[in-house]
Amino acid sequence: MRFRTRLMLVLLTVVVVSQLATGLAFLHATQQDAFAKGNQRLEVGARILNQVLESRGEQLRDNVTILADDFGFKSAVSSQDNDTLRSVLANHGDRADADMVLLSDLDGELLASSHHPAQTPMPFPALFDTARQQGSAVDVVIADGQPYEFVLLPVYAPNVIGWVGMGFLIDDAVVEEINALTGLDISVVNYATPQTLTFIASTHPQAETETLARLGSAAMDGAYSLTSQMSPDDRYLTYASVLYSDGENQTFALIQLSRNELLAAYDDLQWQLLAIVALILVFALAVAAWSARSISRPLVALADAARRIGQGERVTLPEESPRSEAGLLAGTLSSMQEDIAQREATLRHQSRHDLLTDLPNRMSALEDINQRIQAAQPFTLLRLAIKDFRTINDTFGYELGDHVLVTLAQRLRAQPAPVQSAYRLASDEFLLLMDVPYASPDWHRRLRDDLSTPIELDKSLISLTLAMGEVSYPAHGQSAQLLLRRADIALDLARHHPHAHQRYIEGQDERHLRQLTLIRDLRDAVSNNELWMAYQPKVTTQTGQVCQFEALMRWRHPSLGFVPPDEFIGLAERSGNIRQLSQWMLEHVAAQLYQWQEEGYRVSVAVNLSASDVSDSRLARQLADLLERYQLAADQFSLEVTESAVMQDIDAAARTLEELSQLGVSIAIDDYGTGYSSLAQLKRLPVNELKIDKSFVLKLDTQDDDLTIVRSTIEMGHSLGLRIVAEGVENAASAALLNRLGCDYLQGYWIAKPMPSDEVAPWLNSVEPFIFTH
């Protein structure tokens, strides 16, 4: 919901609620006033009824007084001439418009009556007692369920000789008179019980009889006599004036005011008030709409400005008074816009620059390269990396390693033309963008000399050795991603090439793609049964007998065919799949040893471990489980570790190899002489054998330098108590020479090539002991 709409609704709600509260309070007060005035009218009507009855009673009293003073009437009373008495009473009653006349003796026994038999007791004993006590009585009496205003006076001659009374019926004439005087509805009713109603007179039509009957219980209990109340059907405000009451009858004059008449003025006022409220609401709606629009206009403008600022637009904010809330908000948005602009500039710089060196990063490199490609401008990319940067970090620490990177970045940034820009792509990888299609060898040499100037680290001078891979546009690619990938291929070659600068050559992509394919498919090679083991025998020079086999892993790729182990083992180590292969190899060799053992051939097999295997603390436990599961002796397993793998983390290697040695497994150092270790370092390890690398053995019989190295290695190894194995024996002359030098074991094609497991048993059955003479 929009702010303007919400504001308008709030204003309207305030007005509506206040108007409703005021109107309801006014209507309630008006209604209460109407009921109060109705009560007053009913009370006035009751007083007028009493006055009318009193006035008629006084007139009737005067008529009775005239009758009581009449000499002829007194004579008739004295003589008790009943016929004369009845005639006189009837005549005087007609003249006085009396509806009832009677005469009684001093004891209240009737002498004559218009409604009662003679010689019967006074029908109105309460009125008779009042008359004897007070000398006269005027009151309402009930005769045959009918109310009469009755006057009872004594007859003197000269003493009291009797009592004469007259009464008129309270009938329709009376209620019509009261209705004419007050405008109120009057009903005279008599309740013998709450269920028995005598309907005497009423200004209501006959249909209202049932409504009047329902007032019975409440009226007899005095509910309507104390104060006026609404009738049960809620149509009349009713007041009950008691005319007569005794143990059997209760006679009421029910004075009523119609609710419609009572609230007629209130209803008119209600409609008038509703019209006024409607006019006020229309006016309030117009004022609220105008107010909401005038208040919300600057806020809407500021909200739109804030939205556009959020979308990155640069907007001009509307001018507002700085003292107003809108002006304060506008000032805040202006400050926020400037802060966002500064922060975006900072974030943009950080997103496109390296935090350590402040050189542009890979994203910036891609943008700049794409711009040059779109402009079709030839250029050259030179991707650089520090060789053995990890060694610098491990030796001097990461803080000093960062100092090396920052120093190198400063040197790259300071390079003159043709260098256009320098970038940091990764940890120790940088990129130079040169505005030439090709860089000359002299320029490369000057660059290498400049960048390789020794850097002082912890009071030591460190000379950097850099590897460089070079590509050119458009010769080597038409996209930034392709050029960077091919520069990375050239850099990878430079890392492993004596000449530290390599320019991309067409076809190197295929080698890179082959490596990616092998790395991808190597994960499924085990489950697809593409791997198998070949076994190459070793013989002892003392007897010429086969003493052991070396297990060599082989992979036949479904599409690439046979993959050399030197190729896929290195890829497995780089991709992190080597442990999976090592576990499969150990499991497979153990199962093969068990099978040969069941066939009657107890042989020993040497398996090769990688650098990650040597640092795996779980290796000893895994091998122990295999020995127990396949019921193998520890001397049936021999483990071979390259010295380069051991030197990566000699402490971790020492712990793992010690655990393996405690199992009784023989441990050999493979490819000795190609790494950076010495016999003094290897002495720390629980090593049993040294394997001289085949590069020193292949031409042993013709190369004096190789002969010297092999002889010294055998002598030093024996001095340390180690057995010596020579691999790469490919002729009888080399085998005889190694025998004379004291080498313990020989291995090579001259003895046998690696063979599948199903050929091992037949070969063992057919082979004769080897003779080392030449």
CORUR-V895247 format. One record per pair of residues at least 6 apart in sequence whose C-alpha atoms are under 7 Angstrom apart, sorted by the first residue. I is the first residue (numbers start at 0). GAP is how many residues later the second one is. Records with the same first field share a line. If there is no record, write none. Layout:
I->GAP ; GAP
This chain:
2->293
3->288 ; 289 ; 292
6->285
7->280 ; 281 ; 284
10->277
11->272 ; 273 ; 276
14->269
18->258
26->243
29->236
30->235
33->228 ; 229
37->224
38->189
41->197 ; 213 ; 214
44->137
45->195
48->129
56->81 ; 92 ; 94
59->36 ; 91
60->90
62->33
63->101 ; 102
66->6 ; 25
67->87 ; 96
72->15
73->83
75->8 ; 9
76->8
81->30
84->27
85->26
88->12
92->8
97->68 ; 69 ; 70
98->68 ; 69 ; 70
99->14 ; 15 ; 66 ; 67 ; 68
100->12 ; 13 ; 64 ; 65 ; 66
101->10 ; 11 ; 12 ; 62 ; 63 ; 64
102->7 ; 8 ; 9 ; 10 ; 60 ; 61 ; 62
103->6 ; 7 ; 8 ; 58 ; 59 ; 60
104->6 ; 56 ; 57 ; 58
105->55 ; 56 ; 57
107->13 ; 14
108->10 ; 11 ; 12 ; 13
109->8 ; 9 ; 10 ; 11 ; 12
110->7 ; 8
111->6
126->10
129->7
130->6 ; 21 ; 22
134->19
135->16 ; 17 ; 18
136->14 ; 15 ; 16
137->12 ; 13 ; 14
138->10 ; 11 ; 12
139->7 ; 8 ; 9 ; 10 ; 103 ; 104
140->6 ; 7 ; 8 ; 9 ; 103
141->6
144->45 ; 53
145->54
146->22 ; 23
147->19 ; 20 ; 21 ; 22
148->18 ; 19 ; 20 ; 21
149->15 ; 16 ; 17 ; 18
150->14 ; 15 ; 16
151->11 ; 12 ; 13 ; 14
152->10 ; 11 ; 12
153->6 ; 8 ; 9 ; 10
154->6 ; 7 ; 8 ; 9
170->29 ; 30
171->29 ; 30
174->11 ; 26 ; 27 ; 28
175->27
178->6 ; 7
183->71 ; 72 ; 73
184->18 ; 19 ; 70 ; 71 ; 72
185->16 ; 17 ; 67 ; 68 ; 69 ; 70
186->14 ; 15 ; 16 ; 66 ; 67 ; 68
187->11 ; 12 ; 13 ; 14 ; 64 ; 65 ; 66
188->8 ; 9 ; 10 ; 11 ; 62 ; 63 ; 64
189->7 ; 8 ; 9 ; 59 ; 60 ; 61 ; 62
190->6 ; 7 ; 25 ; 58 ; 59 ; 60
191->56 ; 57 ; 58
193->22 ; 23
196->16
218->21
219->30
223->14 ; 15 ; 16
224->14 ; 15 ; 16
226->12
227->9 ; 10 ; 11
228->8 ; 9 ; 10
229->6 ; 7 ; 8
230->6 ; 7
234->23 ; 24
235->20 ; 21 ; 22 ; 23
236->19 ; 20 ; 21 ; 22
237->16 ; 17 ; 18 ; 19
238->15 ; 16 ; 17
239->12 ; 13 ; 14 ; 15
240->11 ; 12 ; 13
241->9 ; 10 ; 11
242->8 ; 9 ; 10
243->6 ; 7
244->6
297->28
298->27
301->28
304->10 ; 12
305->27
308->6 ; 28
316->13
319->6 ; 7
320->6
321->6
351->8 ; 9 ; 11 ; 12
352->6 ; 7 ; 8
353->6 ; 7 ; 70
355->50
356->49 ; 52
358->63 ; 64 ; 65
359->63 ; 64
360->62 ; 63 ; 64
361->61 ; 62 ; 63
364->58
365->114
368->111
369->110
377->58 ; 59 ; 95 ; 96
378->55 ; 56 ; 57 ; 58 ; 93 ; 94
379->53 ; 54 ; 55 ; 56 ; 57 ; 58 ; 91 ; 92 ; 93
380->50 ; 51 ; 52 ; 53 ; 89 ; 90 ; 91
381->49 ; 50 ; 51 ; 86 ; 87 ; 88 ; 89
382->47 ; 48 ; 49 ; 85 ; 86 ; 87 ; 104 ; 105 ; 108
383->45 ; 46 ; 47 ; 82 ; 83 ; 84 ; 85
384->43 ; 44 ; 45 ; 81 ; 82 ; 83
385->42 ; 78 ; 79 ; 80 ; 81
386->78 ; 79 ; 80 ; 108
391->9
392->8
399->57
407->43
410->40
411->10
412->9
417->16 ; 17 ; 18
418->13 ; 14 ; 15 ; 16
419->13 ; 14 ; 15
420->11 ; 12
421->9 ; 10 ; 11
422->7 ; 8 ; 9
423->6 ; 7
424->6
436->35 ; 36
437->34
451->11 ; 12 ; 13
452->10
453->7 ; 8 ; 9 ; 10
454->6 ; 7 ; 8
455->6
465->34
466->24 ; 27 ; 28 ; 33 ; 34
467->23 ; 26 ; 32 ; 33 ; 34
468->18 ; 19 ; 21 ; 22 ; 25 ; 32 ; 33 ; 34
469->17 ; 20 ; 32 ; 33 ; 34
470->12 ; 15 ; 16 ; 32 ; 33
475->7
476->6
485->18
486->17
489->12 ; 13 ; 14
490->11
492->9
493->6 ; 7 ; 8
517->50
518->52 ; 53 ; 56
522->54
524->6
529->25 ; 26 ; 27
530->23 ; 24 ; 25
531->21 ; 22 ; 23
532->18 ; 19 ; 20 ; 21 ; 223
533->17 ; 18 ; 19 ; 20 ; 220 ; 221 ; 222 ; 223
534->14 ; 15 ; 16 ; 17 ; 219 ; 220 ; 221 ; 222
535->13 ; 14 ; 15 ; 216 ; 217 ; 218 ; 219
536->9 ; 11 ; 12 ; 13 ; 210 ; 215
537->8 ; 9 ; 10 ; 11 ; 207 ; 208 ; 209
538->6 ; 7 ; 8 ; 206 ; 207 ; 208
539->6 ; 7 ; 204 ; 205 ; 206
540->198 ; 203 ; 204 ; 205
543->225 ; 226 ; 227
544->224 ; 225
547->55 ; 56 ; 57
548->55 ; 56 ; 57
549->55 ; 56 ; 57
550->54 ; 55 ; 56
552->12
553->11
554->7 ; 8
555->6 ; 7
556->6
571->6
578->34
589->36 ; 40
590->39
593->36
595->6
602->33
603->31 ; 32 ; 33
604->31 ; 32 ; 33
605->31 ; 32 ; 33 ; 34
606->31 ; 32 ; 33
607->31 ; 32 ; 33
608->30 ; 31 ; 32
609->31 ; 35
610->34 ; 35
612->6
613->39 ; 42
614->37 ; 38 ; 41
616->39
619->39 ; 40
626->6
633->29 ; 30 ; 31
634->29 ; 30 ; 31
636->28 ; 29
637->27 ; 28 ; 29
638->27 ; 28 ; 29
639->27 ; 28 ; 29 ; 30
640->27 ; 28 ; 29
641->27 ; 28 ; 29
642->26 ; 27 ; 28 ; 29 ; 32 ; 34
643->31
645->7
646->30
653->31
656->29
657->28
660->25
665->22
666->20 ; 21 ; 22
667->19 ; 20 ; 21 ; 22 ; 23
668->20 ; 21 ; 22
669->20 ; 21
670->20 ; 21 ; 22
671->18 ; 19 ; 20 ; 21
672->19 ; 20
687->34 ; 35
688->33 ; 34 ; 35 ; 36
689->32 ; 33 ; 34 ; 35
690->33 ; 34 ; 35 ; 36
691->33 ; 34 ; 35
692->34
693->33 ; 34
695->10 ; 14
696->29 ; 30 ; 31 ; 32
697->30 ; 31 ; 32
699->6 ; 7 ; 34
700->32 ; 33
710->30
713->10 ; 29
716->6 ; 7
722->21
723->19 ; 20 ; 21
724->18 ; 19 ; 20 ; 21
725->19 ; 20 ; 21
726->19 ; 20 ; 21
727->19 ; 20 ; 21
728->6 ; 17 ; 18 ; 19 ; 20 ; 21
729->18 ; 19 ; 20
730->19
731->40 ; 42
732->41
734->37
735->36 ; 37 ; 38
738->33
